[in-house]
Amino acid sequence: MTFRLLMIEDDARLAQMVGEYLAQSGFAFSHAPNTAEGLAQVLHAEHRPDLVILDLMLPDMDGLEVCRRIR
C-alpha cells in the first residue's frame, strides 16, 4: 500500500525538496500552495491524503484554522 501525503505549503522550493525525499521513500506526494487548494484536495474523496503536512504560517489562512477545518 502506498501512502498519500499532501503538503500545504506556500514555499514551493521547500515543498519540492520535501516531496523529492518522500517520493524516494515510496510515498505518493502532492503539494497545495494555498489553503483553498489544500482543503479541496483533502475533501476530494477519491484523492484524500492519508497524511497532511501543514505549514502553520500560511499567507491566506492560519494553519491551525486549516487543521480545524480538516478535522
PQR file with spaces between the fields and no chain letter, atoms N, CA, C, O and H, PARSE charges and radii, in Angstrom:
ATOM       1  N    MET     1       0.841   -1.187    0.000 -0.4000 1.5000
ATOM       2  CA   MET     1       0.000    0.000    0.000 -0.0000 2.0000
ATOM       3  C    MET     1       0.881    1.244    0.000  0.5500 1.7000
ATOM       4  O    MET     1       1.818    1.349    0.791 -0.5500 1.4000
ATOM       5  N    THR     2       0.583    2.164   -0.870 -0.4000 1.5000
ATOM       6  CA   THR     2       1.298    3.433   -0.938 -0.0000 2.0000
ATOM       7  C    THR     2       0.506    4.484   -0.180  0.5500 1.7000
ATOM       8  O    THR     2      -0.684    4.678   -0.424 -0.5500 1.4000
ATOM       9  H    THR     2      -0.178    2.079   -1.512  0.4000 1.0000
ATOM      10  N    PHE     3       1.173    5.152    0.734 -0.4000 1.5000
ATOM      11  CA   PHE     3       0.513    6.213    1.482 -0.0000 2.0000
ATOM      12  C    PHE     3       0.562    7.509    0.693  0.5500 1.7000
ATOM      13  O    PHE     3       1.578    7.855    0.091 -0.5500 1.4000
ATOM      14  H    PHE     3       2.140    4.994    0.932  0.4000 1.0000
ATOM      15  N    ARG     4      -0.572    8.226    0.711 -0.4000 1.5000
ATOM      16  CA   ARG     4      -0.677    9.510    0.015 -0.0000 2.0000
ATOM      17  C    ARG     4      -0.457   10.639    1.025  0.5500 1.7000
ATOM      18  O    ARG     4      -1.140   10.723    2.045 -0.5500 1.4000
ATOM      19  H    ARG     4      -1.397    7.946    1.200  0.4000 1.0000
ATOM      20  N    LEU     5       0.501   11.494    0.719 -0.4000 1.5000
ATOM      21  CA   LEU     5       0.810   12.627    1.578 -0.0000 2.0000
ATOM      22  C    LEU     5       0.520   13.921    0.835  0.5500 1.7000
ATOM      23  O    LEU     5       0.834   14.056   -0.347 -0.5500 1.4000
ATOM      24  H    LEU     5       1.056   11.426   -0.110  0.4000 1.0000
ATOM      25  N    LEU     6      -0.076   14.859    1.533 -0.4000 1.5000
ATOM      26  CA   LEU     6      -0.345   16.186    0.987 -0.0000 2.0000
ATOM      27  C    LEU     6       0.388   17.202    1.837  0.5500 1.7000
ATOM      28  O    LEU     6       0.289   17.185    3.064 -0.5500 1.4000
ATOM      29  H    LEU     6      -0.332   14.749    2.493  0.4000 1.0000
ATOM      30  N    MET     7       1.122   18.086    1.188 -0.4000 1.5000
ATOM      31  CA   MET     7       1.793   19.164    1.892 -0.0000 2.0000
ATOM      32  C    MET     7       1.142   20.477    1.489  0.5500 1.7000
ATOM      33  O    MET     7       1.128   20.834    0.311 -0.5500 1.4000
ATOM      34  H    MET     7       1.203   18.100    0.191  0.4000 1.0000
ATOM      35  N    ILE     8       0.602   21.197    2.472 -0.4000 1.5000
ATOM      36  CA   ILE     8       0.044   22.521    2.233 -0.0000 2.0000
ATOM      37  C    ILE     8       1.124   23.510    2.677  0.5500 1.7000
ATOM      38  O    ILE     8       1.350   23.715    3.869 -0.5500 1.4000
ATOM      39  H    ILE     8       0.613   20.907    3.429  0.4000 1.0000
ATOM      40  N    GLU     9       1.775   24.110    1.700 -0.4000 1.5000
ATOM      41  CA   GLU     9       2.963   24.934    1.958 -0.0000 2.0000
ATOM      42  C    GLU     9       3.084   25.995    0.872  0.5500 1.7000
ATOM      43  O    GLU     9       3.014   25.673   -0.314 -0.5500 1.4000
ATOM      44  H    GLU     9       1.591   23.943    0.732  0.4000 1.0000
ATOM      45  N    ASP    10       3.263   27.238    1.256 -0.4000 1.5000
ATOM      46  CA   ASP    10       3.380   28.314    0.276 -0.0000 2.0000
ATOM      47  C    ASP    10       4.783   28.460   -0.303  0.5500 1.7000
ATOM      48  O    ASP    10       4.960   29.156   -1.302 -0.5500 1.4000
ATOM      49  H    ASP    10       3.320   27.499    2.220  0.4000 1.0000
ATOM      50  N    ASP    11       5.764   27.835    0.289 -0.4000 1.5000
ATOM      51  CA   ASP    11       7.139   27.876   -0.227 -0.0000 2.0000
ATOM      52  C    ASP    11       7.330   26.696   -1.189  0.5500 1.7000
ATOM      53  O    ASP    11       7.558   25.563   -0.764 -0.5500 1.4000
ATOM      54  H    ASP    11       5.620   27.269    1.101  0.4000 1.0000
ATOM      55  N    ALA    12       7.235   26.983   -2.481 -0.4000 1.5000
ATOM      56  CA   ALA    12       7.285   25.927   -3.496 -0.0000 2.0000
ATOM      57  C    ALA    12       8.616   25.177   -3.479  0.5500 1.7000
ATOM      58  O    ALA    12       8.646   23.963   -3.684 -0.5500 1.4000
ATOM      59  H    ALA    12       7.050   27.904   -2.826  0.4000 1.0000
ATOM      60  N    ARG    13       9.706   25.889   -3.239 -0.4000 1.5000
ATOM      61  CA   ARG    13      11.018   25.239   -3.219 -0.0000 2.0000
ATOM      62  C    ARG    13      11.133   24.232   -2.083  0.5500 1.7000
ATOM      63  O    ARG    13      11.651   23.132   -2.275 -0.5500 1.4000
ATOM      64  H    ARG    13       9.681   26.875   -3.073  0.4000 1.0000
ATOM      65  N    LEU    14      10.658   24.600   -0.917 -0.4000 1.5000
ATOM      66  CA   LEU    14      10.662   23.692    0.229 -0.0000 2.0000
ATOM      67  C    LEU    14       9.778   22.479   -0.052  0.5500 1.7000
ATOM      68  O    LEU    14      10.172   21.345    0.220 -0.5500 1.4000
ATOM      69  H    LEU    14      10.237   25.494   -0.761  0.4000 1.0000
ATOM      70  N    ALA    15       8.595   22.715   -0.592 -0.4000 1.5000
ATOM      71  CA   ALA    15       7.675   21.615   -0.895 -0.0000 2.0000
ATOM      72  C    ALA    15       8.282   20.656   -1.915  0.5500 1.7000
ATOM      73  O    ALA    15       8.128   19.441   -1.792 -0.5500 1.4000
ATOM      74  H    ALA    15       8.275   23.636   -0.814  0.4000 1.0000
ATOM      75  N    GLN    16       8.967   21.193   -2.914 -0.4000 1.5000
ATOM      76  CA   GLN    16       9.592   20.340   -3.926 -0.0000 2.0000
ATOM      77  C    GLN    16      10.683   19.472   -3.301  0.5500 1.7000
ATOM      78  O    GLN    16      10.781   18.282   -3.597 -0.5500 1.4000
ATOM      79  H    GLN    16       9.092   22.180   -3.014  0.4000 1.0000
ATOM      80  N    MET    17      11.497   20.068   -2.440 -0.4000 1.5000
ATOM      81  CA   MET    17      12.581   19.325   -1.810 -0.0000 2.0000
ATOM      82  C    MET    17      12.029   18.205   -0.922  0.5500 1.7000
ATOM      83  O    MET    17      12.495   17.068   -0.998 -0.5500 1.4000
ATOM      84  H    MET    17      11.418   21.035   -2.199  0.4000 1.0000
ATOM      85  N    VAL    18      11.048   18.520   -0.089 -0.4000 1.5000
ATOM      86  CA   VAL    18      10.443   17.511    0.785 -0.0000 2.0000
ATOM      87  C    VAL    18       9.776   16.431   -0.059  0.5500 1.7000
ATOM      88  O    VAL    18       9.888   15.242    0.239 -0.5500 1.4000
ATOM      89  H    VAL    18      10.670   19.444   -0.027  0.4000 1.0000
ATOM      90  N    GLY    19       9.078   16.853   -1.116 -0.4000 1.5000
ATOM      91  CA   GLY    19       8.405   15.909   -1.992 -0.0000 2.0000
ATOM      92  C    GLY    19       9.347   14.926   -2.644  0.5500 1.7000
ATOM      93  O    GLY    19       9.014   13.750   -2.787 -0.5500 1.4000
ATOM      94  H    GLY    19       8.987   17.819   -1.358  0.4000 1.0000
ATOM      95  N    GLU    20      10.526   15.389   -3.044 -0.4000 1.5000
ATOM      96  CA   GLU    20      11.505   14.502   -3.660 -0.0000 2.0000
ATOM      97  C    GLU    20      11.980   13.440   -2.669  0.5500 1.7000
ATOM      98  O    GLU    20      12.100   12.267   -3.023 -0.5500 1.4000
ATOM      99  H    GLU    20      10.797   16.345   -2.928  0.4000 1.0000
ATOM     100  N    TYR    21      12.247   13.847   -1.441 -0.4000 1.5000
ATOM     101  CA   TYR    21      12.668   12.879   -0.421 -0.0000 2.0000
ATOM     102  C    TYR    21      11.568   11.863   -0.134  0.5500 1.7000
ATOM     103  O    TYR    21      11.839   10.669   -0.010 -0.5500 1.4000
ATOM     104  H    TYR    21      12.150   14.800   -1.153  0.4000 1.0000
ATOM     105  N    LEU    22      10.337   12.331   -0.030 -0.4000 1.5000
ATOM     106  CA   LEU    22       9.228   11.420    0.267 -0.0000 2.0000
ATOM     107  C    LEU    22       8.960   10.469   -0.901  0.5500 1.7000
ATOM     108  O    LEU    22       8.663    9.294   -0.687 -0.5500 1.4000
ATOM     109  H    LEU    22      10.117   13.302   -0.130  0.4000 1.0000
ATOM     110  N    ALA    23       9.064   10.967   -2.126 -0.4000 1.5000
ATOM     111  CA   ALA    23       8.857   10.113   -3.297 -0.0000 2.0000
ATOM     112  C    ALA    23       9.928    9.027   -3.362  0.5500 1.7000
ATOM     113  O    ALA    23       9.634    7.885   -3.716 -0.5500 1.4000
ATOM     114  H    ALA    23       9.305   11.921   -2.300  0.4000 1.0000
ATOM     115  N    GLN    24      11.165    9.377   -3.021 -0.4000 1.5000
ATOM     116  CA   GLN    24      12.242    8.381   -2.998 -0.0000 2.0000
ATOM     117  C    GLN    24      11.982    7.310   -1.950  0.5500 1.7000
ATOM     118  O    GLN    24      12.475    6.189   -2.069 -0.5500 1.4000
ATOM     119  H    GLN    24      11.404   10.305   -2.732  0.4000 1.0000
ATOM     120  N    SER    25      11.219    7.647   -0.935 -0.4000 1.5000
ATOM     121  CA   SER    25      10.885    6.694    0.129 -0.0000 2.0000
ATOM     122  C    SER    25       9.613    5.907   -0.172  0.5500 1.7000
ATOM     123  O    SER    25       9.165    5.108    0.650 -0.5500 1.4000
ATOM     124  H    SER    25      10.819    8.558   -0.838  0.4000 1.0000
ATOM     125  N    GLY    26       9.032    6.133   -1.348 -0.4000 1.5000
ATOM     126  CA   GLY    26       7.888    5.345   -1.774 -0.0000 2.0000
ATOM     127  C    GLY    26       6.529    5.942   -1.485  0.5500 1.7000
ATOM     128  O    GLY    26       5.515    5.265   -1.653 -0.5500 1.4000
ATOM     129  H    GLY    26       9.396    6.782   -2.016  0.4000 1.0000
ATOM     130  N    PHE    27       6.481    7.199   -1.053 -0.4000 1.5000
ATOM     131  CA   PHE    27       5.196    7.835   -0.774 -0.0000 2.0000
ATOM     132  C    PHE    27       4.678    8.542   -2.019  0.5500 1.7000
ATOM     133  O    PHE    27       5.456    9.038   -2.835 -0.5500 1.4000
ATOM     134  H    PHE    27       7.305    7.749   -0.917  0.4000 1.0000
ATOM     135  N    ALA    28       3.359    8.584   -2.155 -0.4000 1.5000
ATOM     136  CA   ALA    28       2.730    9.398   -3.192 -0.0000 2.0000
ATOM     137  C    ALA    28       2.576   10.789   -2.597  0.5500 1.7000
ATOM     138  O    ALA    28       1.908   10.951   -1.576 -0.5500 1.4000
ATOM     139  H    ALA    28       2.727    8.182   -1.492  0.4000 1.0000
ATOM     140  N    PHE    29       3.179   11.789   -3.213 -0.4000 1.5000
ATOM     141  CA   PHE    29       3.245   13.135   -2.646 -0.0000 2.0000
ATOM     142  C    PHE    29       2.529   14.122   -3.544  0.5500 1.7000
ATOM     143  O    PHE    29       2.699   14.105   -4.763 -0.5500 1.4000
ATOM     144  H    PHE    29       3.722   11.658   -4.042  0.4000 1.0000
ATOM     145  N    SER    30       1.728   14.984   -2.937 -0.4000 1.5000
ATOM     146  CA   SER    30       1.137   16.095   -3.680 -0.0000 2.0000
ATOM     147  C    SER    30       1.314   17.361   -2.860  0.5500 1.7000
ATOM     148  O    SER    30       1.500   17.321   -1.644 -0.5500 1.4000
ATOM     149  H    SER    30       1.590   14.998   -1.946  0.4000 1.0000
ATOM     150  N    HIS    31       1.249   18.482   -3.558 -0.4000 1.5000
ATOM     151  CA   HIS    31       1.509   19.772   -2.934 -0.0000 2.0000
ATOM     152  C    HIS    31       0.372   20.731   -3.264  0.5500 1.7000
ATOM     153  O    HIS    31      -0.105   20.794   -4.397 -0.5500 1.4000
ATOM     154  H    HIS    31       1.097   18.515   -4.546  0.4000 1.0000
ATOM     155  N    ALA    32      -0.046   21.471   -2.251 -0.4000 1.5000
ATOM     156  CA   ALA    32      -1.013   22.548   -2.446 -0.0000 2.0000
ATOM     157  C    ALA    32      -0.353   23.838   -1.980  0.5500 1.7000
ATOM     158  O    ALA    32       0.088   23.918   -0.833 -0.5500 1.4000
ATOM     159  H    ALA    32       0.342   21.420   -1.331  0.4000 1.0000
ATOM     160  N    PRO    33      -0.273   24.854   -2.843 -0.5600 1.5000
ATOM     161  CA   PRO    33       0.421   26.087   -2.481  0.2800 2.0000
ATOM     162  C    PRO    33      -0.395   27.038   -1.600  0.5500 1.7000
ATOM     163  O    PRO    33       0.134   28.035   -1.109 -0.5500 1.4000
ATOM     164  N    ASN    34      -1.676   26.734   -1.400 -0.4000 1.5000
ATOM     165  CA   ASN    34      -2.504   27.601   -0.558 -0.0000 2.0000
ATOM     166  C    ASN    34      -3.607   26.766    0.099  0.5500 1.7000
ATOM     167  O    ASN    34      -3.811   25.600   -0.240 -0.5500 1.4000
ATOM     168  H    ASN    34      -2.106   25.924   -1.799  0.4000 1.0000
ATOM     169  N    THR    35      -4.297   27.376    1.026 -0.4000 1.5000
ATOM     170  CA   THR    35      -5.285   26.611    1.794 -0.0000 2.0000
ATOM     171  C    THR    35      -6.493   26.194    0.963  0.5500 1.7000
ATOM     172  O    THR    35      -7.042   25.113    1.176 -0.5500 1.4000
ATOM     173  H    THR    35      -4.132   28.322    1.302  0.4000 1.0000
ATOM     174  N    ALA    36      -6.909   27.023    0.031 -0.4000 1.5000
ATOM     175  CA   ALA    36      -8.075   26.658   -0.786 -0.0000 2.0000
ATOM     176  C    ALA    36      -7.810   25.371   -1.557  0.5500 1.7000
ATOM     177  O    ALA    36      -8.647   24.469   -1.565 -0.5500 1.4000
ATOM     178  H    ALA    36      -6.463   27.901   -0.142  0.4000 1.0000
ATOM     179  N    GLU    37      -6.654   25.282   -2.202 -0.4000 1.5000
ATOM     180  CA   GLU    37      -6.316   24.065   -2.948 -0.0000 2.0000
ATOM     181  C    GLU    37      -6.101   22.885   -2.006  0.5500 1.7000
ATOM     182  O    GLU    37      -6.497   21.759   -2.309 -0.5500 1.4000
ATOM     183  H    GLU    37      -5.974   26.015   -2.195  0.4000 1.0000
ATOM     184  N    GLY    38      -5.476   23.147   -0.871 -0.4000 1.5000
ATOM     185  CA   GLY    38      -5.248   22.079    0.107 -0.0000 2.0000
ATOM     186  C    GLY    38      -6.537   21.500    0.638  0.5500 1.7000
ATOM     187  O    GLY    38      -6.698   20.281    0.697 -0.5500 1.4000
ATOM     188  H    GLY    38      -5.154   24.062   -0.625  0.4000 1.0000
ATOM     189  N    LEU    39      -7.468   22.374    1.028 -0.4000 1.5000
ATOM     190  CA   LEU    39      -8.749   21.890    1.542 -0.0000 2.0000
ATOM     191  C    LEU    39      -9.530   21.163    0.457  0.5500 1.7000
ATOM     192  O    LEU    39     -10.210   20.177    0.745 -0.5500 1.4000
ATOM     193  H    LEU    39      -7.337   23.365    0.980  0.4000 1.0000
ATOM     194  N    ALA    40      -9.446   21.629   -0.778 -0.4000 1.5000
ATOM     195  CA   ALA    40     -10.137   20.943   -1.878 -0.0000 2.0000
ATOM     196  C    ALA    40      -9.602   19.529   -2.047  0.5500 1.7000
ATOM     197  O    ALA    40     -10.373   18.598   -2.283 -0.5500 1.4000
ATOM     198  H    ALA    40      -8.894   22.429   -1.011  0.4000 1.0000
ATOM     199  N    GLN    41      -8.275   19.358   -1.928 -0.4000 1.5000
ATOM     200  CA   GLN    41      -7.697   18.015   -2.065 -0.0000 2.0000
ATOM     201  C    GLN    41      -8.074   17.122   -0.893  0.5500 1.7000
ATOM     202  O    GLN    41      -8.324   15.930   -1.071 -0.5500 1.4000
ATOM     203  H    GLN    41      -7.649   20.114   -1.737  0.4000 1.0000
ATOM     204  N    VAL    42      -8.115   17.690    0.294 -0.4000 1.5000
ATOM     205  CA   VAL    42      -8.470   16.899    1.484 -0.0000 2.0000
ATOM     206  C    VAL    42      -9.916   16.439    1.395  0.5500 1.7000
ATOM     207  O    VAL    42     -10.233   15.319    1.796 -0.5500 1.4000
ATOM     208  H    VAL    42      -7.912   18.658    0.439  0.4000 1.0000
ATOM     209  N    LEU    43     -10.779   17.271    0.885 -0.4000 1.5000
ATOM     210  CA   LEU    43     -12.204   16.947    0.840 -0.0000 2.0000
ATOM     211  C    LEU    43     -12.596   16.106   -0.370  0.5500 1.7000
ATOM     212  O    LEU    43     -13.720   15.607   -0.430 -0.5500 1.4000
ATOM     213  H    LEU    43     -10.521   18.180    0.560  0.4000 1.0000
ATOM     214  N    HIS    44     -11.700   15.939   -1.328 -0.4000 1.5000
ATOM     215  CA   HIS    44     -11.990   15.141   -2.513 -0.0000 2.0000
ATOM     216  C    HIS    44     -11.808   13.670   -2.153  0.5500 1.7000
ATOM     217  O    HIS    44     -10.686   13.208   -1.948 -0.5500 1.4000
ATOM     218  H    HIS    44     -10.787   16.344   -1.279  0.4000 1.0000
ATOM     219  N    ALA    45     -12.900   12.950   -2.078 -0.4000 1.5000
ATOM     220  CA   ALA    45     -12.892   11.577   -1.562 -0.0000 2.0000
ATOM     221  C    ALA    45     -11.943   10.652   -2.323  0.5500 1.7000
ATOM     222  O    ALA    45     -11.300    9.795   -1.717 -0.5500 1.4000
ATOM     223  H    ALA    45     -13.812   13.325   -2.245  0.4000 1.0000
ATOM     224  N    GLU    46     -11.848   10.814   -3.629 -0.4000 1.5000
ATOM     225  CA   GLU    46     -11.025    9.901   -4.429 -0.0000 2.0000
ATOM     226  C    GLU    46      -9.528   10.103   -4.196  0.5500 1.7000
ATOM     227  O    GLU    46      -8.750    9.154   -4.293 -0.5500 1.4000
ATOM     228  H    GLU    46     -12.370   11.511   -4.122  0.4000 1.0000
ATOM     229  N    HIS    47      -9.132   11.313   -3.893 -0.4000 1.5000
ATOM     230  CA   HIS    47      -7.707   11.627   -3.735 -0.0000 2.0000
ATOM     231  C    HIS    47      -7.361   12.044   -2.311  0.5500 1.7000
ATOM     232  O    HIS    47      -6.348   12.708   -2.093 -0.5500 1.4000
ATOM     233  H    HIS    47      -9.764   12.083   -3.814  0.4000 1.0000
ATOM     234  N    ARG    48      -8.170   11.672   -1.359 -0.4000 1.5000
ATOM     235  CA   ARG    48      -7.953   12.079    0.028 -0.0000 2.0000
ATOM     236  C    ARG    48      -6.608   11.551    0.531  0.5500 1.7000
ATOM     237  O    ARG    48      -6.315   10.362    0.403 -0.5500 1.4000
ATOM     238  H    ARG    48      -8.993   11.133   -1.536  0.4000 1.0000
ATOM     239  N    PRO    49      -5.791   12.441    1.106 -0.5600 1.5000
ATOM     240  CA   PRO    49      -4.476   12.005    1.595  0.2800 2.0000
ATOM     241  C    PRO    49      -4.592   11.232    2.908  0.5500 1.7000
ATOM     242  O    PRO    49      -5.552   11.394    3.661 -0.5500 1.4000
ATOM     243  N    ASP    50      -3.602   10.399    3.159 -0.4000 1.5000
ATOM     244  CA   ASP    50      -3.518    9.685    4.427 -0.0000 2.0000
ATOM     245  C    ASP    50      -2.894   10.567    5.503  0.5500 1.7000
ATOM     246  O    ASP    50      -3.145   10.384    6.694 -0.5500 1.4000
ATOM     247  H    ASP    50      -2.822   10.267    2.548  0.4000 1.0000
ATOM     248  N    LEU    51      -2.081   11.525    5.070 -0.4000 1.5000
ATOM     249  CA   LEU    51      -1.388   12.424    5.990 -0.0000 2.0000
ATOM     250  C    LEU    51      -1.278   13.794    5.353  0.5500 1.7000
ATOM     251  O    LEU    51      -1.018   13.911    4.155 -0.5500 1.4000
ATOM     252  H    LEU    51      -1.877   11.674    4.102  0.4000 1.0000
ATOM     253  N    VAL    52      -1.477   14.841    6.161 -0.4000 1.5000
ATOM     254  CA   VAL    52      -1.308   16.211    5.698 -0.0000 2.0000
ATOM     255  C    VAL    52      -0.153   16.833    6.464  0.5500 1.7000
ATOM     256  O    VAL    52      -0.134   16.828    7.694 -0.5500 1.4000
ATOM     257  H    VAL    52      -1.688   14.746    7.134  0.4000 1.0000
ATOM     258  N    ILE    53       0.805   17.366    5.728 -0.4000 1.5000
ATOM     259  CA   ILE    53       1.904   18.141    6.311 -0.0000 2.0000
ATOM     260  C    ILE    53       1.516   19.597    6.108  0.5500 1.7000
ATOM     261  O    ILE    53       1.362   20.052    4.975 -0.5500 1.4000
ATOM     262  H    ILE    53       0.790   17.370    4.728  0.4000 1.0000
ATOM     263  N    LEU    54       1.361   20.313    7.189 -0.4000 1.5000
ATOM     264  CA   LEU    54       0.722   21.625    7.145 -0.0000 2.0000
ATOM     265  C    LEU    54       1.648   22.717    7.660  0.5500 1.7000
ATOM     266  O    LEU    54       2.192   22.616    8.759 -0.5500 1.4000
ATOM     267  H    LEU    54       1.486   19.943    8.109  0.4000 1.0000
ATOM     268  N    ASP    55       1.822   23.756    6.860 -0.4000 1.5000
ATOM     269  CA   ASP    55       2.549   24.951    7.265 -0.0000 2.0000
ATOM     270  C    ASP    55       1.623   25.751    8.189  0.5500 1.7000
ATOM     271  O    ASP    55       0.473   26.009    7.833 -0.5500 1.4000
ATOM     272  H    ASP    55       1.380   23.839    5.967  0.4000 1.0000
ATOM     273  N    LEU    56       2.101   26.134    9.343 -0.4000 1.5000
ATOM     274  CA   LEU    56       1.259   26.879   10.284 -0.0000 2.0000
ATOM     275  C    LEU    56       1.158   28.356    9.938  0.5500 1.7000
ATOM     276  O    LEU    56       0.228   29.028   10.385 -0.5500 1.4000
ATOM     277  H    LEU    56       3.035   25.924    9.632  0.4000 1.0000
ATOM     278  N    MET    57       2.095   28.876    9.149 -0.4000 1.5000
ATOM     279  CA   MET    57       2.090   30.310    8.839 -0.0000 2.0000
ATOM     280  C    MET    57       1.832   30.533    7.356  0.5500 1.7000
ATOM     281  O    MET    57       2.693   31.033    6.631 -0.5500 1.4000
ATOM     282  H    MET    57       2.850   28.330    8.785  0.4000 1.0000
ATOM     283  N    LEU    58       0.643   30.158    6.916 -0.4000 1.5000
ATOM     284  CA   LEU    58       0.246   30.358    5.525 -0.0000 2.0000
ATOM     285  C    LEU    58      -0.260   31.786    5.345  0.5500 1.7000
ATOM     286  O    LEU    58      -0.819   32.358    6.281 -0.5500 1.4000
ATOM     287  H    LEU    58      -0.056   29.752    7.504  0.4000 1.0000
ATOM     288  N    PRO    59      -0.077   32.374    4.164 -0.5600 1.5000
ATOM     289  CA   PRO    59      -0.491   33.765    3.969  0.2800 2.0000
ATOM     290  C    PRO    59      -2.002   33.972    3.893  0.5500 1.7000
ATOM     291  O    PRO    59      -2.491   35.052    4.225 -0.5500 1.4000
ATOM     292  N    ASP    60      -2.745   32.957    3.463 -0.4000 1.5000
ATOM     293  CA   ASP    60      -4.180   33.159    3.263 -0.0000 2.0000
ATOM     294  C    ASP    60      -5.061   32.640    4.399  0.5500 1.7000
ATOM     295  O    ASP    60      -6.253   32.945    4.434 -0.5500 1.4000
ATOM     296  H    ASP    60      -2.348   32.080    3.194  0.4000 1.0000
ATOM     297  N    MET    61      -4.497   31.855    5.334 -0.4000 1.5000
ATOM     298  CA   MET    61      -5.256   31.371    6.478 -0.0000 2.0000
ATOM     299  C    MET    61      -4.268   30.790    7.486  0.5500 1.7000
ATOM     300  O    MET    61      -3.261   30.190    7.109 -0.5500 1.4000
ATOM     301  H    MET    61      -3.528   31.607    5.305  0.4000 1.0000
ATOM     302  N    ASP    62      -4.562   30.970    8.740 -0.4000 1.5000
ATOM     303  CA   ASP    62      -3.732   30.404    9.791 -0.0000 2.0000
ATOM     304  C    ASP    62      -3.765   28.879    9.690  0.5500 1.7000
ATOM     305  O    ASP    62      -4.832   28.287    9.524 -0.5500 1.4000
ATOM     306  H    ASP    62      -5.380   31.457    9.046  0.4000 1.0000
ATOM     307  N    GLY    63      -2.610   28.255    9.790 -0.4000 1.5000
ATOM     308  CA   GLY    63      -2.526   26.795    9.675 -0.0000 2.0000
ATOM     309  C    GLY    63      -3.351   26.057   10.709  0.5500 1.7000
ATOM     310  O    GLY    63      -3.852   24.967   10.434 -0.5500 1.4000
ATOM     311  H    GLY    63      -1.744   28.736    9.925  0.4000 1.0000
ATOM     312  N    LEU    64      -3.501   26.631   11.898 -0.4000 1.5000
ATOM     313  CA   LEU    64      -4.347   25.995   12.916 -0.0000 2.0000
ATOM     314  C    LEU    64      -5.806   25.978   12.502  0.5500 1.7000
ATOM     315  O    LEU    64      -6.528   25.024   12.789 -0.5500 1.4000
ATOM     316  H    LEU    64      -3.094   27.516   12.122  0.4000 1.0000
ATOM     317  N    GLU    65      -6.239   27.033   11.826 -0.4000 1.5000
ATOM     318  CA   GLU    65      -7.613   27.067   11.322 -0.0000 2.0000
ATOM     319  C    GLU    65      -7.804   26.029   10.222  0.5500 1.7000
ATOM     320  O    GLU    65      -8.853   25.389   10.146 -0.5500 1.4000
ATOM     321  H    GLU    65      -5.652   27.809   11.593  0.4000 1.0000
ATOM     322  N    VAL    66      -6.801   25.861    9.373 -0.4000 1.5000
ATOM     323  CA   VAL    66      -6.869   24.824    8.340 -0.0000 2.0000
ATOM     324  C    VAL    66      -7.020   23.451    9.007  0.5500 1.7000
ATOM     325  O    VAL    66      -7.826   22.628    8.572 -0.5500 1.4000
ATOM     326  H    VAL    66      -5.949   26.381    9.434  0.4000 1.0000
ATOM     327  N    CYS    67      -6.255   23.222   10.043 -0.4000 1.5000
ATOM     328  CA   CYS    67      -6.330   21.947   10.785 -0.0000 2.0000
ATOM     329  C    CYS    67      -7.733   21.748   11.345  0.5500 1.7000
ATOM     330  O    CYS    67      -8.285   20.651   11.258 -0.5500 1.4000
ATOM     331  H    CYS    67      -5.601   23.891   10.396  0.4000 1.0000
ATOM     332  N    ARG    68      -8.311   22.794   11.917 -0.4000 1.5000
ATOM     333  CA   ARG    68      -9.679   22.698   12.462 -0.0000 2.0000
ATOM     334  C    ARG    68     -10.679   22.333   11.366  0.5500 1.7000
ATOM     335  O    ARG    68     -11.569   21.511   11.583 -0.5500 1.4000
ATOM     336  H    ARG    68      -7.863   23.685   11.988  0.4000 1.0000
ATOM     337  N    ARG    69     -10.533   22.932   10.212 -0.4000 1.5000
ATOM     338  CA   ARG    69     -11.465   22.652    9.105 -0.0000 2.0000
ATOM     339  C    ARG    69     -11.310   21.228    8.590  0.5500 1.7000
ATOM     340  O    ARG    69     -12.292   20.590    8.212 -0.5500 1.4000
ATOM     341  H    ARG    69      -9.809   23.600   10.036  0.4000 1.0000
ATOM     342  N    ILE    70     -10.079   20.732    8.577 -0.4000 1.5000
ATOM     343  CA   ILE    70      -9.854   19.348    8.142 -0.0000 2.0000
ATOM     344  C    ILE    70     -10.497   18.384    9.108  0.5500 1.7000
ATOM     345  O    ILE    70     -11.118   17.404    8.697 -0.5500 1.4000
ATOM     346  H    ILE    70      -9.281   21.250    8.885  0.4000 1.0000
ATOM     347  N    ARG    71     -10.352   18.658   10.386 -0.4000 1.5000
ATOM     348  CA   ARG    71     -10.905   17.761   11.411 -0.0000 2.0000
ATOM     349  C    ARG    71     -12.403   17.778   11.339  0.5500 1.7000
ATOM     350  O    ARG    71     -13.066   17.091   12.116 -0.5500 1.4000
ATOM     351  H    ARG    71      -9.848   19.455   10.720  0.4000 1.0000
